[in-house]
Amino acid sequence: MSTSNEAIAEKLAAIEEELRDLAYERLADAARDPDSDAGARAAAEEKRLLQARRAVAKAISVLAPAPSFDD
């Protein structure tokens, strides 16, 4: 992997971690009061954050080098 790709993958990894943390917070918010409007909004936001996190994780995997089995 080129240095440029490595730098981008590292930035994306930080973003992916932040999205994971935000999604977890929204999931906790939704679990606290699942029947309220705020709980429903938190659940919907958690789903969007999870979708974004998956997209970022996919981008990281595209940029990551293929594993070497030469060892």
C-alpha positions as CSV (number, residue, x, y, z in Angstrom):
1,M,0.0,0.0,0.0
2,S,1.3,3.4,-0.8
3,T,2.0,5.9,1.9
4,S,-0.8,8.1,0.6
5,N,-3.3,5.2,0.9
6,E,-2.0,4.3,4.4
7,A,-2.6,7.9,5.6
8,I,-6.1,7.9,4.2
9,A,-6.8,4.5,5.7
10,E,-5.6,5.7,9.1
11,K,-7.9,8.8,8.9
12,L,-10.8,6.6,7.9
13,A,-10.1,4.2,10.8
14,A,-10.4,7.2,13.2
15,I,-13.7,8.3,11.5
16,E,-15.0,4.7,11.7
17,E,-14.2,4.6,15.4
18,E,-16.0,7.9,16.0
19,L,-19.0,6.7,14.1
20,R,-19.1,3.5,16.1
21,D,-19.0,5.5,19.4
22,L,-21.8,7.8,18.2
23,A,-24.0,4.9,17.1
24,Y,-23.5,3.2,20.5
25,E,-24.6,6.4,22.2
26,R,-27.7,6.7,20.0
27,L,-28.5,3.0,20.7
28,A,-28.3,3.6,24.4
29,D,-30.5,6.7,24.0
30,A,-33.1,4.6,22.1
31,A,-32.9,1.8,24.7
32,R,-33.6,4.2,27.6
33,D,-37.1,5.2,26.2
34,P,-37.9,3.1,23.1
35,D,-41.5,4.1,22.9
36,S,-41.0,7.9,22.9
37,D,-40.4,10.1,19.9
38,A,-36.9,10.8,21.1
39,G,-36.2,7.1,21.3
40,A,-37.5,6.5,17.8
41,R,-35.3,9.4,16.5
42,A,-32.3,8.0,18.3
43,A,-32.9,4.6,16.8
44,A,-33.2,6.0,13.3
45,E,-30.0,8.0,13.8
46,E,-28.2,4.9,15.1
47,K,-29.2,3.1,11.9
48,R,-27.8,5.9,9.7
49,L,-24.6,6.0,11.7
50,L,-24.2,2.3,11.4
51,Q,-24.7,2.5,7.6
52,A,-22.1,5.2,7.4
53,R,-19.7,3.2,9.6
54,R,-20.1,0.2,7.3
55,A,-19.3,2.3,4.3
56,V,-16.2,3.7,5.9
57,A,-15.1,0.2,6.9
58,K,-15.6,-1.0,3.4
59,A,-13.4,1.9,2.1
60,I,-10.7,1.0,4.6
61,S,-10.8,-2.6,3.4
62,V,-10.4,-1.5,-0.2
63,L,-7.4,0.6,0.7
64,A,-5.8,-2.0,2.9
65,P,-3.2,-4.3,1.3
66,A,-4.2,-7.9,0.5
67,P,-2.9,-10.3,3.2
68,S,0.3,-12.1,2.2
69,F,0.5,-15.8,2.8
70,D,4.1,-16.1,1.9
71,D,5.2,-16.7,5.5
